[in-house]
């Protein structure tokens, strides 16, 4: 199901409203509202945006305070410092005000890519949603500002992974490679950063791909495989495992052709690491409670309301096949509704 442009002005209104709030809450949890409202608008539910925001509003926090301006000379020292979120957002606001947004994205994507694991991969996902609004509709001021907020959040939470060994892997599908990922020791404790530090090795899937078109094909395959896998493995951690699909899908959405190949490895590492960190002890069989159209599945996600369910269903509709819709229904079934 292809995304559609919101012509009602509702998305722009929602983004302007949300830009008064910070990118996080409680010092560690992500503000998902900009991503969720973009998904709602993209699937023809602009009329539900403000009602959904009313339910989500208690999770919003005030915009953080600035520390000092970031410039072309001092940005390296501020990279990965979450205290500098407001400074980074202001910096990208200036950048996108002075140059076309595509130029800013192309210049900064290679710099930010090695740190896409910070913020539990949410910053790159937010950037992916922001880019889709710009590609499917007019580059209005709120939509360009949303890209600046996403890039700023990414820069502030920039976090590299080190010490992960690429394990020998024979040529095979993304689904088989995800099945070969070994779970980390101690899957019962710690948040995302602590668990990420326990990931020691991942299969070297698609590590030698250099051709952009082949990289795009592999990224598409990875998103499909991770989405399908949720139906049988999502119970390992119903919220965090959605990122195994939504993070690489953000990469797929956001990039010009020239950046597909260098981004493939980072997207695979993110998806496989999440799989390793939250894998269940065993898969379970899951059968859908009927046959549903993509539109019906998204309406169920909207009625459920959870922000991760909405975003995962959005990705499932990008994949578009019956197994992907089955996974979305599984997410709706096992996740806690927004109330």
N, C-alpha and C positions, 0 to 999 in steps of 0.2 A: 504494500500500500504506500503510494508516494505521498510525501508531505505536500501540503497546500499552503499558499501564502495567506496570512491573515490580513484581510482588507477592511476589517471593522475598526481598527485602531486600538482594540482591546489589549493586544499583546504589548504595544508601545506603552499604554497606560500602566499596565502591570509592571513592566520593567522599570519605568520611572518611579513607581511606588517602591519597588524592591531595592533600587539603588540608594535609598536612604538607610538600608540595613546592611550589616556586615556580611562578609562571606562565610562566617562561621558562628557557632554558638557554643557556649560552655568551654571555650578555649580549644576545642578539638573536633567538634561535630560540624559537618558542612551544612550550609544553607542551600537546600535543594530546590527552593521555590523557583528561581529563574529557569532552571532546567525543566521542571515539571510544567510550568505554565507555557513554555515554548512547545513542549510535546502536546499539550492540550490544544493549543492554537493550530499546530501543524496537522492535527487530525480532525479539524473542523469543530472543535468544542470551545471556541472563544467565549461563548455565552456562559460557560461554567467557570471561567478563569477567576473572576472576582469572588465567586462563591467558594471556590476551593481555597483561595488565598485567605478568606475569612477563617477557615478551619485551621490553616497552617500558621496563621499570624502569631499565636503564642510561642512559636519556635523561633521567631525572628528576634535578633538583638540589634542594638544601636550600631551605627557605623563606627569603626575604630578611629582612634585619634592618629593624626600624622606625627611622625618623628622628625624627619628632615627630607628635603627634596632629593629624589634620585635623578641622576644625570647620566649622560653618555660616558662620563669619566669615572663615576663611583658605583655603577650598578653591580659590579661583581661582588663588592663587599656586602651588598644588601641581599644577594640571591640566597634564597632558602631561609630567610629570617621572617617568621610569621608576624613579628611585631611591626614589620614594615608594610603590611598589606595595604594600608591607605596610601602610603608613599608610592607603592608599585602601581596601584590603580590610577593614581593621579599621573604618574609617568606615562602609562599607556594611553590615558585620556589625551595627554598632550601629543603623543606620537600619532594617534589616529586622527587627531585634529589637524595635523600638519602634513600627513602623507596618506595616500589611499590605504584602506584597511588591509587589502591583499598584500601590499608591500610590507606592512608591519608584521603581518602573520608570517610571511615567507622569511623575513629577516630573523624573527625571534623563535620560530618553531625549532630550528636546529639547536639553538642555545638552551631552550627549555626541555627538549625531548629527553635528555638523559635523566632528568629529574621528574618524570611523569608519575613517579610512584608516591610522591608526597601527597598528603591530604587524602589518602586511600584512593587515589586516582581520580577523585572528584574534579580537581581543576581542569584536567584535560577533557573530561566529559562535559563540563560547563562550556569550554571553548568550542567543542563539537556542536553543541546545541546553538551557540551564538552564531557560528559560521553558517549553519543551516538557515537561520532566519535571514541572513544577509544574501545567501544564494537564491532563496526562493521568493524573496520580496525586495522591496525598496530598502536601500541602506539609510534608514532614518536615523536621527540622532540617538534615540534610546537603544536601537539595535547595535549601532557602532559602539555606544557606551557600554553595552553588555559585553561585547568582545573585549573591551579594555578591562572590565571587571574580571572577566575570566582569565585573561592573560596575567593580570596583576595578582590574582589569587594563586595562579600556577607559579609565578616567580617567587612569591612569598613562601609557598610551601614546597618549593623545589627540593627534591630529595633523591639522591642517587642510590642505586643498590650496588653493593660491592661483595665480592667473595662468592658469587654464584657460579659454579662450574657448569659449563655446557657439556652435557653428557653425550657420548656417541649415540646417534640415532639414524637408523636406516631410513631411506626415503619412504614416506607414508603420509597418510592423511592427517589433518589437524585433529580430527576426532581420535585417531589412534594415538597421536602424540599426547593429547590431554589425558587419555586413559593410562598412559605410561608415566605420568607425573607421580612422583613419590610424595606421600603426605609428610609434612614436617613432624618432628617429634613434639610431643606435648601440644596437642591441638585443643586443649581444654582451657588454656589460660593466655592472657595477654591480648592487647589490642593489635591493630594493623601493624604499627611500626615494630612492635616486639616480635610478632609472628614473621614479619618480612625478614627480620634478622636471622631467623632460624632456617630460611630456605637456603640449602647448600648446593643443590644441583638441579638442573632442568634439562629435558631433552633438547638437543640442538636442532629443533625443527626449523626448516627453511632458512638456515643460517647463511647459506651461500647464494641466496637470491639477490641479484643486482638489477635485473631488468624491471623497469617500472610497471609494465603491464602484468608481468608474472607476480610482482609484489602485490599489486591490486587484487589479482585473483586469489592469492594466498590470504590476504587480509579478509576478503569476502568469505573465504572458506573458514577462516578462524572464527569470525563472528557467527557464522551459521553453526559450527560445531559446538561452540560454547553455549549458544542459545539452546540448541537441542539438548545438550547435556543437563541443563537445569532441571528438566522434567524428572530425571531419575536420580539426580545428585543434589538438588537444591536444598533438601532437608538438612544437609550438613551445616549450613548457616544461611537461612533464607534471604537475609538482607545482603550480606557481603558477597555471596556467590553470584549475584546479578552482575557484579563488576567484571567478572571474567568475560562477559559479553559486551557490556556497555562501554568499557574502556577501549577495546580495539575498535568498536563501532564509531566512537568519537574520532579516533585517528582516521578511519575510513572516510568519515564525513568531511573532515576539516581540511584535507590536504590537496594541494595541487599535485599534478602528476610527478613532478621532479622530486617530490619528497616521499613518495610511496615506499621506495626501496629502503632508504635509511631508517624509516619509521617502523618497518615490519618487525625487526628484531625487538624493539622496545615494546611494541604491542603484544608480541608473543610472550615476552618475559612477564609483562603485567598480567595477562590472562592466565598463564601457567602458574605464576607465583600465587595468585588468588586461589587457584585450584588446589595447590599444594597446602596452602594455609588453612583452608576451610573444608577440605574434602571429608565426606562422611565415611564411616567405617565400611559401608557397603551401599550400593545403589538399591533403589526400590522400583518396582514396576508402577507405572501410573497410566491410567486410562481416562481420557476426557469424559465428562458427564454428558456427552452429546456432541452434536456438530454445530459449529459456530462460524459465522463469517468474521473477517478481520474487524469490521465495524462493531459487531456485537462483542467481541473480545475486548476491544478498547473501551466500550461503554461499561463493561463489567469492571475494568481497571479503574475507570473514573468513579464509579459507584463505590468501589473499595477505598480509593482515596490515597493510599500510601504512596509516598513520592517515589520510592524505589520500584514499586509495582508499576506505576505509570511509566517510568523511564524504561524499565525492562520490557514492558509491553510495546512501547514505542520501537525499541530495537527488534523485538520479535516480528512486528509488522514490516520492518525493513527487510527482514529475512523472507517473510511472507508465505512460507509453506505450512502445511498442517502440523508438522512436528514443532515448529516454532510457536504456533498458536497454542499447542498443547502445553508447552513450557510456560507461556504466559498465564494460562489457566491454573497451572500448578502454583505459580507465584502468588496468584490471587488467593488460592486455597490455603496456603501455609503461612502467609504473612499477616501481621496484625493490622487491621484497618485503621485509617486515620479517623479520629473522632474529635 
